[in-house]
Amino acid sequence: MAAPRRLAAVQQVPLTKAARQAAIVDLLASRSISSQPELGRQLAAKGLHVTQATLSRDLEELGAVKVRTPSGTAYAVPPEGQPRASTTEAADARLARLLEELCVTAEATGGFVVLRTPPGGAGFLAAALDRSGLPEVAGTLAGDDTVLLITHSPATPAAGALASRLLGLAEGRAL
């Protein structure tokens, strides 16, 4: 009697932005990748075909930077939860694009700002806010469609100013 045939496991990768960005982080952590075309080829080998523009946006949103390595330069992403060093203007530019897509409302209460997003968007926005390095932000908590942003100041006026700033970015107003 012949031995039963085993089927090889096939990993299914969803075609979502979050899955694509997770694959980018995994690739950059596991090997030295020095160019966007090279990263694009590595993603394609995993079944993720992306345009150069999408790849460029993903690298920017992930905070990827080129660093010196023993073999030249390579992309690196800051560790999860670590803020990226940036100016307020640079943080605003990155956040503006995400806020335009994800922020439905922003409301200040006490030392907190409550941000509403479409269903499923809160975690992504909270992670971006945590990585943004905004000096007012102590941290975030996210549900499915709600982000609780905790400020360093317990005062409502400080939270109100931050809520107004985030809404302005979402509306495309330069502040």
HELIX and SHEET records of a PDB file:
HELIX    1   1 LYS A   17  SER A   30  1                                  14    
HELIX    2   2 GLN A   36  ALA A   45  1                                  10    
HELIX    3   3 GLN A   52  LEU A   62  1                                  11    
HELIX    4   4 THR A   88  LEU A  102  1                                  15    
HELIX    5   5 ALA A  122  SER A  132  1                                  11    
HELIX    6   6 THR A  156  ALA A  170  1                                  15    
SHEET    1   A 2 VAL A  65  THR A  69  0                                        
SHEET    2   A 2 GLY A  72  ALA A  76 -1                                        
SHEET    1   B 4 THR A 105  THR A 109  0                                        
SHEET    2   B 4 PHE A 112  ARG A 116 -1                                        
SHEET    3   B 4 THR A 146  THR A 151 -1                                        
SHEET    4   B 4 VAL A 137  ALA A 142 -1                                        
END                                                                             
